[in-house]
Amino acid sequence: MAPDLLGPTLALSGILFSIGVLGALLRRNAIILFMCVELMLNAVNLTFVAFARYYGFGGHVLVFFVMTVAAAEAAVGLAIMLALFRHNQTLDLQDINLLHG
Amino acid sequence: MLPASLLLQADVRSIGAGVPLWLLLLLPLAGFLVNAAIAFVRPSSKTLVSVVGPGVVLSSFAVAVACFRQLQAAGAPEALTLNLWRWIEAGDLKIDIAFRLDHLSALMVLVITGVGGLIHVFSVGYMKADAGYARYFAYLNLFIVFMLVLVLGSSMPVLFIGWEGVGLCSYLLIGFWYGVQANADAGKKAFIMNRIGDFGFLIAMFLTWHALGTLDFAEIAARASQLPANGTLVTAIALFIALGCVGKSAQIPLYTWLPDAMAGPTPVSALIHAATMVTAGVYLVVRSNALFALSPTASLVVAVVGAATALFAGTIGLRQNDIKKVLAFSTVSQLGLMFLAVGSGAYVAGIFHLVTHAFFKAVLFLGAGSVIHAMHHAYHSTHSHGDPQDMRNMGGLKQWMPWTSALMWIATLAIAGIPVFSGFFSKDEILVAVFGRGAGQGVFYVLWLVASIASLLTAVYMGRLMMMTFHGANRTGAAEQAQLHEAPWVMTLPLAVLGLLSLAGGLINLPHFAGGHEWLEHWLEPVLAPSHDLVPLVMPEGTTEYGLVGLAALLGVIGLVVGAKAVLRRPTLTATEAVPETGFARVLSGQYFVDAFYDRVIVRPVQWFARTVLWKTIDQWLVDSVAVMGSARLLQGFGWLGSRFETGQLGLYLLVFVAGAVWVLGVVLQ
């Protein structure tokens, strides 16, 4: 039986997620933001996997779903980025404020 | 003789199902439809209109005569009825579109279709050159339809259809030449003034239903005696009916629309605003005689209003220069006399005067129409802007228009009450009856005096009118004189027939002292039985009657002489030369400034209220600004506040999102 690594794993997951959140809040480049979102997704995946060890395969299954969605998101997201860049010549989010009230 | 109560059975037995009563109404209705179609499709077409327009009314007159003969043959309690369909049914209230030709309606129908038919014929000549020829005849035919509905309606609501319908036609025909603002205004004035009366009539209907549970005239007559005599309820009903009649028959204080109604074509003035529609009020009072007989108070009010109007309008007639205005005030005055008669319980005298007045006033108006027609052509051919209706521009017209002059003289002698002419008998009967009523109620002696003065004034202003128009030197202008001519036969012929009727119309109720049998008195007995049982009319006889008759005739002669002398005393100045009137003459020619008074006291305050309070304050400020725009601004404000969060900065959105998520998480995990 492998040593119980749940605590450190969750801690790592929390750290990764926090980095993702902070990055998303603080950075202004759309691609960095996008990467931060991916980081948060993967932090959650890590949690699922860690818990799956104790609670059965549900966690593993969910991870595959998340990865699929993340892949789709990456495809769509990068396409949007490309379109945005073609349109604005920048990916700075402070300049992309069409929905400004 | 059957007892009176039996005569008043509500279910008056219908006779002769084959009687073409419906034809009476259908003919003018068909005429209206045809003429209206022509007015829309080919307004320039005149031949067909000239045949259809008068044709349907004259055919209707033939049907009316047939109906009349049948009624005569059938005997007293009969009436021709026609029940078309159930119109309103709500609980106990059941109203049928039903018509009843009884003795009173039969007489009215004869007058309406007879005089109406002749006026239609006259119109063919008078309106010949008018662009709205077909439209004119469509309106005129429609008027006949509604007038027949009015007198044939067997219940109050059906009568009311006709009542409103003739009001509509009156409005359409007063404003017939609607291109001139004054004409359109006169039409509106007539309509609005009549609304006040209609309101009274509607209230009267509600009260009648409340009190008697029926709106059918025969049943009202049969059940009226259930009501306490001179009670508040019956007085209220009668007074509200009277208000309706005051509006329709142009009595004080609602008379001001009638002089303005002269804006319409002259034959319209003759038909609607003299012979038929305006007498509807008198007809309605007679029709409701069972109610008025129960309420001496309401009857007295009607009599006083009538006498006051007769005198008031008579004085105004003295100083008018527009030939139609004189006749208009004369009509108001004569209607006042009819009101006085029916208010005094002399219903037969009222109807008698209604019929003879229809004859001689039609002659006077149509004669005036012929004169205006000639004057208009004369001025038109010389491109002069003279007023063809102003008597100051006339004078000596007898020379060119001998027929019109002679026929109008017959009518003048009739209206002035000169013996043998029709008006003498009818007016005389009113005066005698009012005097007779004085024995019971002293106030009627005063009303008799007022009415006598009014009939004196009638003779004065008619003498003045005839002298100014047909006699003395001509003032039209040298160039125009050559163009003056008698009207074509299509106009003089109806005038001649009506002139004959004005001469001989008295025969229908020739009194005993003249060797007659008072035919009308007996003819109307079935209709008037309920009131005659309650309030028997005692006519003075013997010396008193002869004295009254002699005095009335004398007043007529004196009046005519005075009126004629007043004109001949000094040469009349033409309209352009005339100096402004001064003193009381100015008050009279200004019609006592009643219109100005109404304008100040009612019209302008209402307009001010409508403009300042209703429009500017309530509508523009309260509704538009505060309510509509205010709520929009408020929501806009909220929207603006909300939009402050929409910075477009993704970071901020995320921050809020994360904060929210953390907060939710915190709440859930607690």
Contacts between the chains, C-beta under 8 A, distances in Angstrom:
chain1	res1	chain2	res2	distance
A	21	B	658	6.0
A	24	B	651	7.9
A	24	B	654	5.5
A	25	B	651	5.7
A	25	B	654	5.6
A	25	B	655	5.6
A	25	B	658	7.0
A	26	B	651	7.3
A	28	B	651	7.2
A	33	B	650	7.2
A	93	B	649	7.1
A	93	B	650	4.7
A	93	B	651	6.9
A	94	B	649	6.3
A	96	B	648	7.6
A	96	B	650	7.7
A	97	B	647	6.9
A	97	B	648	2.4
A	97	B	649	6.4
A	98	B	648	6.8
A	99	B	646	6.1
A	99	B	648	5.4
A	100	B	646	6.2
A	100	B	647	6.1
A	100	B	648	3.3
A	101	B	642	7.4
A	101	B	643	3.1
A	101	B	644	6.6
A	101	B	645	7.0
A	101	B	646	2.9
A	101	B	647	7.3
A	101	B	648	7.7
